[in-house]
């Protein structure tokens, strides 16, 4: 298999295109539900906070960004009225991040949108191929994470 010169099968190109399409789909569907200055780059932060909340340390680890990056984005989510922070009750060094009621409603809406998109993808390729795609995606991501730990 020679993929390097087949421009249509180049992984970097296909990942970019898929991300572009999914970001556009989400942005279009969310346009009337979120403040106009909600940036799609906030999405991984926002979705990982979830209904249960998360510590700043765990959020840093989950989305693999710096503490400063988390802090800056969480401040933006707070400014938008979607999240709030408070000191951890169990660890004075840690900050806990939670969604506001407005944030929880938006989170539920985004999860529903994701379910609808997943249904469309399953109609397109079939349930088995879709599950294989997701499993493969996860396996490749975990491989990259293991490589980073070796460095």
N, CA, C and O of each residue as an XYZ file, in Angstrom:
604
protein
N       0.834     -1.184      0.000
C       0.000      0.000      0.000
C       0.875      1.244      0.000
O       1.684      1.449      0.905
N       0.709      2.045     -0.996
C       1.480      3.275     -1.106
C       0.528      4.457     -0.974
O      -0.147      4.830     -1.933
N       0.478      5.047      0.229
C      -0.447      6.151      0.482
C       0.214      7.520      0.388
O      -0.466      8.525      0.182
N       1.520      7.564      0.536
C       2.199      8.854      0.647
C       1.945      9.767     -0.554
O       1.902     10.988     -0.404
N       1.776      9.188     -1.737
C       1.614     10.027     -2.925
C       0.169     10.102     -3.397
O      -0.126     10.794     -4.371
N      -0.724      9.409     -2.730
C      -2.143      9.483     -3.063
C      -2.745     10.601     -2.218
O      -3.090     10.393     -1.055
N      -2.868     11.783     -2.808
C      -3.309     12.969     -2.076
C      -4.664     12.790     -1.402
O      -4.915     13.379     -0.350
N      -5.536     11.984     -1.997
C      -6.856     11.776     -1.407
C      -6.819     10.884     -0.175
O      -7.770     10.877      0.606
N      -5.734     10.129      0.015
C      -5.642      9.222      1.159
C      -4.633      9.713      2.208
O      -4.349      9.005      3.175
N      -4.109     10.888      2.022
C      -3.145     11.446      2.960
C      -3.840     11.734      4.291
O      -4.780     12.527      4.339
N      -3.391     11.105      5.351
C      -4.090     11.175      6.637
C      -4.214     12.599      7.163
O      -5.256     12.972      7.702
N      -3.168     13.391      7.012
C      -3.220     14.762      7.523
C      -4.311     15.559      6.822
O      -5.027     16.338      7.450
N      -4.430     15.356      5.524
C      -5.458     16.037      4.750
C      -6.844     15.590      5.205
O      -7.715     16.428      5.439
N      -7.058     14.286      5.332
C      -8.371     13.771      5.693
C      -8.770     14.159      7.114
O      -9.937     14.461      7.363
N      -7.820     14.155      8.049
C      -8.136     14.593      9.415
C      -8.521     16.063      9.435
O      -9.461     16.458     10.125
N      -7.796     16.867      8.680
C      -8.113     18.296      8.610
C      -9.512     18.513      8.029
O     -10.303     19.287      8.568
N      -9.806     17.827      6.932
C     -11.105     18.000      6.278
C     -12.235     17.559      7.202
O     -13.244     18.255      7.313
N     -12.082     16.411      7.867
C     -13.119     15.943      8.784
C     -13.314     16.928      9.936
O     -14.449     17.231     10.305
N     -12.226     17.424     10.500
C     -12.336     18.402     11.581
C     -13.019     19.677     11.079
O     -13.879     20.236     11.760
N     -12.639     20.120      9.911
C     -13.259     21.318      9.330
C     -14.772     21.131      9.196
O     -15.552     21.999      9.588
N     -15.172     19.993      8.640
C     -16.604     19.740      8.433
C     -17.358     19.619      9.753
O     -18.452     20.167      9.889
N     -16.794     18.915     10.720
C     -17.500     18.751     11.997
C     -17.550     20.063     12.769
O     -18.557     20.358     13.413
N     -16.486     20.852     12.717
C     -16.505     22.170     13.368
C     -17.555     23.072     12.727
O     -18.289     23.770     13.428
N     -17.626     23.058     11.407
C     -18.605     23.892     10.700
C     -20.026     23.440     11.029
O     -20.899     24.272     11.277
N     -20.259     22.143     11.032
C     -21.576     21.618     11.365
C     -21.987     22.057     12.763
O     -23.104     22.533     12.965
N     -21.084     21.899     13.726
C     -21.391     22.286     15.104
C     -21.598     23.790     15.210
O     -22.541     24.240     15.861
N     -20.731     24.570     14.581
C     -20.855     26.034     14.649
C     -22.177     26.495     14.038
O     -22.845     27.372     14.586
N     -22.551     25.908     12.912
C     -23.811     26.283     12.269
C     -25.006     25.949     13.165
O     -25.925     26.754     13.309
N     -24.985     24.765     13.760
C     -26.103     24.347     14.600
C     -26.146     25.102     15.925
O     -27.216     25.281     16.507
N     -24.988     25.543     16.397
C     -24.923     26.249     17.676
C     -25.070     27.762     17.537
O     -25.176     28.466     18.541
N     -25.078     28.265     16.311
C     -25.059     29.708     16.076
C     -26.122     30.458     16.868
O     -25.852     31.550     17.367
N     -27.305     29.910     16.994
C     -28.383     30.601     17.705
C     -28.453     30.229     19.183
O     -29.289     30.759     19.914
N     -27.586     29.325     19.627
C     -27.653     28.839     21.009
C     -26.541     29.367     21.909
O     -26.669     29.346     23.133
N     -25.466     29.833     21.315
C     -24.319     30.289     22.105
C     -24.009     31.740     21.770
O     -24.373     32.223     20.697
N     -23.342     32.435     22.678
C     -22.926     33.808     22.368
C     -22.045     33.822     21.118
O     -21.330     32.858     20.845
N     -22.100     34.898     20.378
C     -21.353     34.970     19.114
C     -19.844     34.829     19.314
O     -19.129     34.465     18.379
N     -19.356     35.111     20.515
C     -17.913     34.982     20.740
C     -17.531     33.630     21.357
O     -16.418     33.477     21.860
N     -18.446     32.649     21.322
C     -18.094     31.274     21.698
C     -17.289     30.702     20.547
O     -17.786     30.586     19.427
N     -16.062     30.351     20.822
C     -15.148     29.860     19.802
C     -15.159     28.335     19.819
O     -15.209     27.730     20.890
N     -15.114     27.709     18.651
C     -15.130     26.240     18.592
C     -13.923     25.630     19.305
O     -13.964     24.462     19.691
N     -12.849     26.405     19.485
C     -11.705     25.874     20.223
C     -12.037     25.675     21.706
O     -11.306     24.986     22.417
N     -13.140     26.279     22.175
C     -13.573     26.083     23.564
C     -14.207     24.710     23.771
O     -14.302     24.233     24.902
N     -14.643     24.073     22.682
C     -15.449     22.864     22.776
C     -14.806     21.732     23.585
O     -15.485     21.170     24.444
N     -13.540     21.366     23.364
C     -12.977     20.275     24.166
C     -12.945     20.600     25.664
O     -13.160     19.718     26.496
N     -12.683     21.839     26.000
C     -12.678     22.261     27.396
C     -14.085     22.116     27.972
O     -14.300     21.479     29.003
N     -15.031     22.729     27.266
C     -16.416     22.770     27.707
C     -16.994     21.369     27.886
O     -17.612     21.079     28.911
N     -16.798     20.506     26.901
C     -17.388     19.172     26.954
C     -16.731     18.301     28.027
O     -17.386     17.422     28.587
N     -15.460     18.530     28.318
C     -14.794     17.750     29.363
C     -15.147     18.210     30.772
O     -14.968     17.457     31.729
N     -15.642     19.425     30.911
C     -16.118     19.871     32.223
C     -17.366     19.066     32.575
O     -17.490     18.550     33.685
N     -18.278     18.967     31.628
C     -19.467     18.134     31.799
C     -20.317     18.520     32.998
O     -20.062     19.523     33.664
N     -21.324     17.713     33.259
C     -22.243     17.975     34.366
C     -21.587     17.776     35.728
O     -21.993     18.405     36.705
N     -20.588     16.918     35.806
C     -19.980     16.606     37.100
C     -18.873     17.572     37.505
O     -18.473     17.597     38.669
N     -18.378     18.360     36.569
C     -17.268     19.264     36.872
C     -15.951     18.523     36.780
O     -15.918     17.300     36.640
N     -14.864     19.280     36.860
C     -13.535     18.687     36.718
C     -12.521     19.619     37.375
O     -12.738     20.829     37.436
N     -11.424     19.066     37.862
C     -10.361     19.911     38.406
C      -9.538     20.482     37.255
O      -9.472     19.900     36.172
N      -8.917     21.620     37.506
C      -8.088     22.219     36.458
C      -6.967     21.256     36.062
O      -6.615     21.168     34.886
N      -6.411     20.542     37.025
C      -5.329     19.582     36.758
C      -5.812     18.459     35.835
O      -5.125     18.104     34.877
N      -6.985     17.904     36.122
C      -7.512     16.822     35.281
C      -7.868     17.324     33.881
O      -7.710     16.592     32.904
N      -8.341     18.555     33.778
C      -8.659     19.112     32.467
C      -7.385     19.291     31.641
O      -7.375     19.009     30.443
N      -6.329     19.751     32.271
C      -5.034     19.882     31.592
C      -4.621     18.528     31.018
O      -4.212     18.439     29.860
N      -4.730     17.476     31.830
C      -4.324     16.140     31.382
C      -5.238     15.576     30.297
O      -4.766     14.933     29.359
N      -6.531     15.812     30.419
C      -7.481     15.249     29.446
C      -7.325     15.840     28.059
O      -7.389     15.119     27.064
N      -7.122     17.138     27.987
C      -7.061     17.733     26.653
C      -5.649     18.123     26.239
O      -5.448     18.721     25.181
N      -4.670     17.783     27.076
C      -3.261     17.912     26.743
C      -2.857     19.322     26.333
O      -2.254     19.534     25.281
N      -3.204     20.279     27.185
C      -2.786     21.666     26.982
C      -2.113     22.145     28.259
O      -2.090     21.438     29.266
N      -1.572     23.341     28.207
C      -0.913     23.887     29.384
C      -1.937     24.378     30.406
O      -3.104     24.604     30.086
N      -1.470     24.536     31.639
C      -2.321     25.089     32.694
C      -2.783     26.499     32.322
O      -3.919     26.884     32.598
N      -1.883     27.264     31.690
C      -2.228     28.613     31.260
C      -3.320     28.587     30.200
O      -4.211     29.436     30.201
N      -3.252     27.607     29.286
C      -4.275     27.472     28.249
C      -5.633     27.168     28.842
O      -6.643     27.733     28.423
N      -5.658     26.264     29.830
C      -6.920     25.940     30.502
C      -7.447     27.172     31.221
O      -8.630     27.495     31.119
N      -6.578     27.855     31.942
C      -6.986     29.028     32.705
C      -7.596     30.095     31.805
O      -8.638     30.663     32.131
N      -6.957     30.367     30.682
C      -7.438     31.395     29.756
C      -8.817     31.020     29.195
O      -9.719     31.857     29.154
N      -8.976     29.775     28.770
C     -10.248     29.354     28.175
C     -11.351     29.291     29.223
O     -12.488     29.670     28.943
N     -11.033     28.820     30.422
C     -12.040     28.760     31.484
C     -12.509     30.169     31.838
O     -13.695     30.375     32.096
N     -11.597     31.138     31.853
C     -11.993     32.529     32.092
C     -12.974     33.005     31.022
O     -13.930     33.717     31.329
N     -12.744     32.617     29.778
C     -13.665     32.976     28.690
C     -15.025     32.313     28.892
O     -16.061     32.947     28.691
N     -15.026     31.035     29.291
C     -16.291     30.338     29.538
C     -17.039     30.979     30.710
O     -18.268     31.056     30.701
N     -16.294     31.437     31.713
C     -16.919     32.150     32.835
C     -17.519     33.470     32.353
O     -18.641     33.819     32.722
N     -16.772     34.197     31.533
C     -17.247     35.480     31.005
C     -18.538     35.294     30.196
O     -19.416     36.157     30.203
N     -18.638     34.161     29.503
C     -19.824     33.867     28.695
C     -20.989     33.340     29.531
O     -22.085     33.126     29.013
N     -20.745     33.132     30.832
C     -21.805     32.639     31.713
C     -22.057     31.146     31.594
O     -23.125     30.664     31.971
N     -21.075     30.406     31.068
C     -21.249     28.970     30.862
C     -20.556     28.121     31.923
O     -20.870     26.939     32.065
N     -19.623     28.701     32.667
C     -18.868     27.941     33.668
C     -18.534     28.842     34.845
O     -18.587     30.068     34.749
N     -18.188     28.204     35.961
C     -17.682     28.921     37.128
C     -16.646     28.045     37.823
O     -16.595     26.835     37.604
N     -15.828     28.661     38.655
C     -14.776     27.926     39.364
C     -14.896     28.161     40.862
O     -15.465     29.152     41.319
N     -14.343     27.221     41.604
C     -14.198     27.385     43.050
C     -13.077     26.457     43.517
O     -12.718     25.494     42.838
N     -12.540     26.773     44.688
C     -11.469     25.942     45.236
C     -12.016     24.559     45.555
O     -13.168     24.408     45.963
N     -11.178     23.565     45.364
C     -11.553     22.197     45.684
C     -11.739     22.048     47.187
O     -10.972     22.604     47.972
N     -12.748     21.304     47.577
C     -12.988     21.062     49.003
C     -12.021     20.031     49.565
O     -11.827     19.959     50.779
N     -11.409     19.227     48.688
C     -10.513     18.167     49.148
C      -9.035     18.480     48.947
O      -8.177     17.858     49.573
N      -8.729     19.455     48.063
C      -7.333     19.794     47.783
C      -7.237     21.303     47.583
O      -7.646     21.826     46.547
N      -6.702     21.991     48.571
C      -6.658     23.460     48.551
C      -5.840     24.009     47.383
O      -6.001     25.172     47.015
N      -4.957     23.181     46.790
C      -4.140     23.644     45.666
C      -4.884     23.571     44.341
O      -4.428     24.117     43.337
N      -6.013     22.905     44.338
C      -6.724     22.634     43.092
C      -7.969     23.508     42.950
O      -8.638     23.838     43.929
N      -8.251     23.865     41.719
C      -9.463     24.617     41.375
C     -10.414     23.656     40.668
O     -10.006     22.896     39.790
N     -11.669     23.699     41.057
C     -12.699     22.895     40.393
C     -13.452     23.787     39.410
O     -13.707     24.959     39.684
N     -13.797     23.219     38.275
C     -14.505     23.951     37.225
C     -15.857     23.267     37.019
O     -15.925     22.046     36.879
N     -16.921     24.054     37.000
C     -18.277     23.527     36.840
C     -19.006     24.309     35.764
O     -18.670     25.457     35.474
N     -20.009     23.671     35.177
C     -20.884     24.368     34.242
C     -22.006     25.039     35.017
O     -22.498     24.500     36.008
N     -22.404     26.212     34.559
C     -23.580     26.878     35.108
C     -24.821     26.136     34.585
O     -24.696     25.210     33.783
N     -25.999     26.537     35.033
C     -27.224     25.920     34.501
C     -27.318     26.140     32.989
O     -27.687     25.232     32.244
N     -26.986     27.339     32.548
C     -26.967     27.629     31.110
C     -25.958     26.716     30.402
O     -26.235     26.196     29.321
N     -24.793     26.530     31.019
C     -23.762     25.655     30.459
C     -24.229     24.210     30.380
O     -23.948     23.518     29.401
N     -24.942     23.748     31.406
C     -25.450     22.367     31.401
C     -26.476     22.163     30.285
O     -26.486     21.124     29.625
N     -27.336     23.158     30.081
C     -28.329     23.053     29.000
C     -27.620     22.987     27.647
O     -27.987     22.193     26.781
N     -26.603     23.831     27.476
C     -25.847     23.811     26.231
C     -25.132     22.469     26.059
O     -25.113     21.915     24.960
N     -24.549     21.950     27.127
C     -23.874     20.652     27.092
C     -24.836     19.567     26.614
O     -24.482     18.754     25.760
N     -26.044     19.554     27.161
C     -27.043     18.559     26.759
C     -27.403     18.707     25.288
O     -27.563     17.711     24.581
N     -27.531     19.941     24.827
C     -27.856     20.200     23.429
C     -26.745     19.692     22.515
O     -27.016     19.090     21.476
N     -25.500     19.935     22.903
C     -24.366     19.475     22.095
C     -24.320     17.951     22.069
O     -24.037     17.362     21.026
N     -24.595     17.305     23.200
C     -24.623     15.834     23.228
C     -25.718     15.301     22.306
O     -25.518     14.305     21.609
N     -26.857     15.955     22.304
C     -27.955     15.547     21.417
C     -27.546     15.723     19.949
O     -27.830     14.868     19.111
N     -26.881     16.836     19.652
C     -26.392     17.058     18.294
C     -25.403     15.974     17.892
O     -25.442     15.484     16.764
N     -24.522     15.599     18.805
C     -23.533     14.560     18.522
C     -24.225     13.227     18.243
O     -23.811     12.480     17.356
N     -25.277     12.934     19.001
C     -26.043     11.704     18.756
C     -26.666     11.727     17.365
O     -26.676     10.711     16.670
N     -27.184     12.880     16.960
C     -27.809     12.995     15.640
C     -26.782     12.822     14.519
O     -27.057     12.164     13.515
N     -25.605     13.412     14.695
C     -24.544     13.273     13.694
C     -24.083     11.816     13.640
O     -23.865     11.269     12.559
N     -23.936     11.194     14.805
C     -23.543      9.788     14.844
C     -24.562      8.934     14.094
O     -24.179      8.040     13.340
N     -25.834      9.195     14.288
C     -26.880      8.456     13.569
C     -26.734      8.614     12.058
O     -26.902      7.656     11.304
N     -26.422      9.826     11.629
C     -26.227     10.063     10.193
C     -25.015      9.298      9.670
O     -25.064      8.712      8.589
N     -23.927      9.306     10.441
C     -22.728      8.577     10.025
C     -23.018      7.079      9.950
O     -22.559      6.403      9.029
N     -23.773      6.563     10.910
C     -24.119      5.134     10.908
C     -24.986      4.801      9.692
O     -24.812      3.749      9.077
N     -25.910      5.683      9.345
C     -26.704      5.464      8.128
C     -25.794      5.434      6.894
O     -26.011      4.658      5.963
N     -24.788      6.285      6.911
C     -23.883      6.406      5.771
C     -22.993      5.180      5.589
O     -22.872      4.658      4.481
N     -22.367      4.716      6.682
C     -21.368      3.638      6.554
C     -21.768      2.337      7.239
O     -21.111      1.314      7.043
N     -22.824      2.355      8.030
C     -23.232      1.167      8.768
C     -22.650      1.181     10.174
O     -21.590      1.753     10.426
N     -23.375      0.534     11.082
C     -22.980      0.547     12.497
C     -21.617     -0.110     12.724
O     -20.796      0.408     13.481
N     -21.380     -1.235     12.077
C     -20.119     -1.964     12.295
C     -18.915     -1.132     11.840
O     -17.924     -1.018     12.563
N     -19.008     -0.553     10.639
C     -17.889      0.257     10.134
C     -17.690      1.507     10.993
O     -16.560      1.928     11.238
N     -18.795      2.091     11.443
C     -18.667      3.276     12.287
C     -17.953      2.920     13.594
O     -17.039      3.628     14.017
N     -18.366      1.835     14.225
C     -17.721      1.409     15.478
C     -16.248      1.091     15.243
O     -15.403      1.428     16.072
N     -15.932      0.444     14.119
C     -14.532      0.160     13.794
C     -13.746      1.450     13.605
O     -12.603      1.559     14.050
N     -14.357      2.421     12.949
C     -13.713      3.721     12.734
C     -13.378      4.374     14.071
O     -12.253      4.827     14.280
N     -14.357      4.422     14.976
C     -14.137      5.048     16.286
C     -13.091      4.267     17.074
O     -12.196      4.865     17.673
N     -13.192      2.944     17.082
C     -12.204      2.114     17.790
C     -10.799      2.351     17.239
O      -9.834      2.442     17.998
N     -10.692      2.448     15.919
C      -9.400      2.691     15.281
C      -8.869      4.067     15.648
O      -7.689      4.220     15.963
N      -9.730      5.054     15.609
C      -9.358      6.419     15.971
C      -8.817      6.461     17.398
O      -7.788      7.084     17.659
N      -9.509      5.799     18.315
C      -9.082      5.746     19.725
C      -7.736      5.039     19.846
O      -6.857      5.499     20.575
N      -7.573      3.941     19.148
C      -6.317      3.181     19.218
C      -5.142      4.020     18.712
O      -4.067      4.019     19.312
N      -5.354      4.731     17.608
C      -4.293      5.586     17.063
C      -3.970      6.716     18.041
O      -2.799      7.034     18.249
N      -4.989      7.324     18.641
C      -4.769      8.395     19.620
C      -3.975      7.884     20.818
O      -3.051      8.549     21.285
N      -4.335      6.706     21.311
C      -3.609      6.132     22.466
C      -2.166      5.815     22.107
O      -1.274      5.958     22.944
N      -1.926      5.386     20.875
C      -0.563      5.128     20.429
C       0.248      6.424     20.474
O       1.378      6.439     20.964
N      -0.333      7.510     19.963
C       0.364      8.804     19.996
C       0.652      9.222     21.435
O       1.742      9.712     21.729
N      -0.312      9.033     22.330
C      -0.100      9.380     23.742
C       1.040      8.560     24.332
O       1.851      9.093     25.090
N       1.115      7.274     23.999
C       2.191      6.432     24.528
C       3.551      6.881     23.982
O       4.556      6.797     24.688
N       3.591      7.356     22.735
C       4.833      7.841     22.152
C       5.301      9.122     22.844
O       6.499      9.324     23.037
N       4.360      9.980     23.214
C       4.712     11.221     23.902
C       5.288     10.945     25.269
O       6.163     11.680     25.727
N       4.818      9.898     25.937
C       5.313      9.550     27.275
C       6.741      9.022     27.207
O       7.466      9.094     28.199
N       7.164      8.489     26.049
C       8.511      7.969     25.884
C       9.543      9.078     25.732
O      10.728      8.868     25.992
N       9.093     10.257     25.313
C      10.016     11.361     25.043
C      10.414     12.053     26.320
O      11.188     13.010     26.288
